[in-house]
């Protein structure tokens, strides 16, 4: 079963697919510039010392995105983070 959640919720080594970008036009354009468009596969590959920012592999490149920005990207995934574990 696929479930929707936000990019900032991806755990390390977990992959999701972008379903919607909910940000303002300027930030949406920045996301598009780094290859984040609907249907793009994204894998969380690391995180900063306090969990922010996280590093994501997007179309073969690794990009750091702040959690506050990643909350604006809705994704689908077969495996999703379990709350409260």
Residue, then its C-alpha position, 0 to 999 in steps of 0.5 A: x500500500x502506498x502512503x502520502x507524507x512529506x519529504x522531511x519525514x523520509x528516514x535514511x535510505x528510504x525512497x519516495x516519489x514526489x507527488x506534489x509541491x505545495x510551496x510558493x512559486x519562487x521556491x517551487x521554481x528552485x525545487x524544479x531547478x534541482x530536478x524535483x518535479x512530480x514523479x521524481x524518485x528521492x532517497x534520503x542519504x544523510x542528515x545534519x548533526x541535529x537532523x537538519x538539513x537532510x541530504x537527498x539523492x535526486x536524479x543522481x545528485x546529492x542535495x541538502x534541503x532544510x526540513x522547513x522546505x522539505x515539509x512543502x514536498x508531498x511524496x508517495x512511498x511503499x514504505x513509510x516512517x512509523x510514528x512513535x517508534 
